[in-house]
Amino acid sequence: MSLLLVVVLVLAVAVLVGFVVGYNKLRAADVHVAEALSGIDVELTRRAALIPALVQTVATFATHETAVLGRVSSAQAALTSATGGDSVVRRSAAERDLDSALSGVLALGSSYPQLNSSNNFLNLQENLADTENKLAFARQYYNDAVATLNRLVGTIPWVYLAPLAGVSEREYYQAPH
């Protein structure tokens, strides 16, 4: 009888340890995804912070391009409001809109040679390119973290522990095209 009790206790402890390890592994993966998403937000915020200076620089050379500049300002405001929320789709859509608006502003450089030779404009272009490179890395880091989490949540035994840990699959970040 005591051998049976020892076996039952050992099994109960093993199940409890397995539950705790699984729970912690799932929560850690979920936190890793949230951390990676905040990395994207940092770069999107950095990018959005460059926009007012870019708009001001372009406005000094291209005063009658108010529609183009207004579109960039609106897209920048939408991106700022999209960061920090839970929606990856909303971030991606706001980023796509900003990319589209920025292409119009950067194209003004060919229409205004004095703008294209402005050190301030060239510096802002360089900073935007650097931010885009960091943003691409942050997106990849996030998608790798999501892939790890989604693999865990979708496989046995984690699939049974995920609801108990409050963890579910996450969306991948779609880069703007």
C-alpha positions in Angstrom: 0.0 0.0 0.0 2.8 2.5 0.8 4.5 1.7 -2.5 1.3 2.7 -4.3 1.1 5.9 -2.3 4.7 6.8 -3.2 4.0 6.1 -6.9 0.9 8.3 -6.8 2.8 11.1 -5.0 5.7 11.0 -7.4 3.2 11.1 -10.4 1.3 14.0 -8.8 4.6 15.9 -8.2 5.7 15.2 -11.8 2.4 16.5 -13.2 2.6 19.6 -11.0 6.2 20.3 -12.0 5.2 19.7 -15.7 2.3 22.1 -15.3 4.5 24.8 -13.7 7.3 24.4 -16.3 4.8 24.5 -19.2 2.9 27.5 -17.8 6.2 29.4 -17.3 7.4 28.5 -20.8 4.1 29.7 -22.4 4.1 33.0 -20.4 7.7 33.6 -21.2 7.1 33.2 -24.9 4.0 35.5 -24.7 6.1 38.2 -22.9 8.8 37.8 -25.6 6.3 38.6 -28.3 5.0 41.6 -26.4 8.6 42.8 -26.0 9.3 42.3 -29.7 6.2 44.3 -30.6 7.3 47.2 -28.3 10.6 47.2 -30.3 8.5 47.8 -33.5 6.7 50.6 -31.6 10.0 52.2 -30.7 11.1 52.3 -34.3 7.7 53.5 -35.6 7.7 56.3 -33.0 11.3 57.3 -34.0 10.2 57.3 -37.6 7.1 59.4 -36.8 9.2 61.9 -34.8 11.3 62.5 -38.0 8.2 63.4 -40.0 7.6 67.0 -38.7 11.2 68.0 -39.5 10.9 66.5 -42.9 7.6 68.3 -43.6 9.1 71.6 -42.4 12.2 71.2 -44.5 10.2 70.4 -47.6 7.7 73.2 -46.9 10.4 75.8 -47.0 11.3 74.8 -50.6 7.9 73.6 -51.9 5.4 76.0 -50.3 2.6 75.1 -52.7 2.8 71.3 -52.1 0.3 71.5 -49.1 -1.7 68.5 -50.2 1.3 66.2 -50.2 2.6 67.6 -46.9 -0.9 67.4 -45.3 -1.2 63.7 -46.3 2.2 63.0 -44.6 1.1 64.8 -41.4 -2.2 62.9 -41.3 -0.4 59.5 -41.9 2.1 60.4 -39.2 -0.7 61.1 -36.7 -2.4 57.8 -37.6 0.8 55.9 -37.1 1.4 57.6 -33.7 -2.1 56.6 -32.6 -1.6 53.0 -33.8 1.5 52.4 -31.8 1.1 51.1 -28.3 -2.2 49.3 -29.0 -2.9 45.6 -29.4 -3.6 45.6 -33.1 -0.8 44.5 -35.3 -3.0 44.9 -38.4 -3.7 48.6 -37.4 0.1 49.3 -37.0 0.8 47.7 -40.3 -1.9 49.6 -42.2 -0.8 52.9 -40.6 2.8 52.1 -41.6 1.7 51.3 -45.2 -0.2 54.7 -45.4 2.9 56.6 -44.1 5.1 54.8 -46.6 2.8 55.9 -49.4 2.7 59.5 -48.2 6.4 59.7 -47.6 7.1 58.5 -51.2 5.3 61.5 -52.4 7.3 63.9 -50.3 10.7 62.2 -51.1 9.7 62.4 -54.8 9.5 66.2 -54.5 13.3 66.1 -54.2 13.5 65.5 -58.0 11.1 68.4 -58.7 13.0 70.8 -56.5 16.7 70.6 -57.0 17.4 73.1 -54.2 15.6 70.7 -51.8 17.6 67.7 -53.0 20.8 69.6 -52.3 19.7 70.7 -48.8 21.9 69.1 -46.1 18.9 69.0 -43.8 16.7 67.1 -46.3 19.6 64.7 -47.1 20.2 64.1 -43.4 16.5 63.4 -42.8 16.4 61.0 -45.8 19.5 59.2 -44.3 17.8 59.0 -40.8 14.6 57.6 -42.4 16.6 55.0 -44.3 18.4 54.0 -41.0 15.1 53.8 -39.2 13.6 51.7 -41.9 16.5 49.2 -41.6 16.0 49.0 -37.8 12.3 48.6 -38.4 12.8 45.7 -40.7 15.0 44.0 -38.1 12.3 44.7 -35.4 9.6 43.2 -37.6 11.7 40.1 -38.2 12.4 39.8 -34.5 8.7 40.1 -33.7 7.7 37.5 -36.3 10.4 35.1 -35.0 9.0 35.5 -31.5 5.4 35.0 -32.8 6.5 31.8 -34.7 8.0 30.4 -31.5 4.8 31.2 -29.5 2.5 29.9 -32.2 4.5 26.6 -32.4 4.2 26.2 -28.7 0.5 27.0 -28.5 -0.2 24.6 -31.4 1.6 21.5 -30.1 0.9 18.9 -27.5 1.1 19.3 -24.5 1.2 23.1 -24.6 -2.1 23.3 -26.5 -3.8 22.1 -23.3 -1.9 24.5 -21.0 -2.2 27.6 -23.2 -5.8 28.4 -22.2 -4.9 28.0 -18.6 -1.9 30.4 -19.0 -4.0 32.9 -20.9 -1.8 32.6 -24.0 -3.1 32.3 -27.6 -1.6 32.5 -31.0 -0.5 35.9 -32.2 -0.7 37.6 -35.6 2.4 38.0 -37.8 3.4 41.5 -38.7 2.9 42.2 -42.3 5.4 44.6 -43.7 4.0 47.3 -45.9 4.4 46.8 -49.6 
